[in-house]
């Protein structure tokens, strides 16, 4: 059980490369970009957006409410854009961050192990395709455009690293370093995961988003520009999302765990927010 709790704590802290901090607050928001099959595993691609990060005071990469073009260009090239989650049967095996600044590395996190491992990143280019596409779509610079594999933004040109190149490099890394090898790895059973999440939801646990807001549950809080909700709604959302990140297979299983925690059936509001979090609805 101690090993299981180590895995649980690691995933809470590092799931999606610290999308939430120890209190469940957003640190770097991301969106899912697609899933591929690889040697019996699932490889989920994710993208760290600029919007709702560099302009979001709740994000660790916040710059300003209205960043300048120079600030946006610097963030676009310096901040990581893509990361991947390698999983099997709903359990996370590795999390792979494509890092480009100040040096190019693949940073690989293994649940239950301290710190990431670094591998050489062979990719060329100045900016990731997903990042270049976002810059165009967001309309930060009306003169920006993409042509011949290059991005023109803020009077500068950047060579684009395509999504295909990034994914191929990550798949080669997984193959060459045997990152999909599950020998010696013991994944928690459904029952063990249920028990651990229940324990961590209780006061003082890693999933206790509720004690810190006691007495302030119905206060309004801004989630992102133009979107306000109650503290209890956000706490339930974070709890549902954490269940998904930790490998709970179905929404009904998440409902069952929370119902056991509460000692009663869930009401419509609780189910709605947990469902929204489990489906990562605020990140779409």
Secondary structure, DSSP 8 states (H G I E B T S, - for coil): -HHHHHHHHHHHHHTTTTSB-TTS-BSS-EEEEEEEEETTEEEEEEEE-STTTTT-TTSTT---TT--HHHHHHHHHHS--EEEEEEETTEEEEEEEEE-SSS-EEEEE-TTSSS-EEEE-----SEEHHHHHHHHHHTS-TT-EEETTEEEETTEEEEEE-HHHHHHHHHHHHHHTTTT--TT-----HHHHHHHHHHHHSTTSTT--SGGGTT-TT-EEEEETTEEEEHHHHHHHHHHHHHHHHT---HHHHHHHHHHHHTS---HHHHHHHHHHHTTGGG-
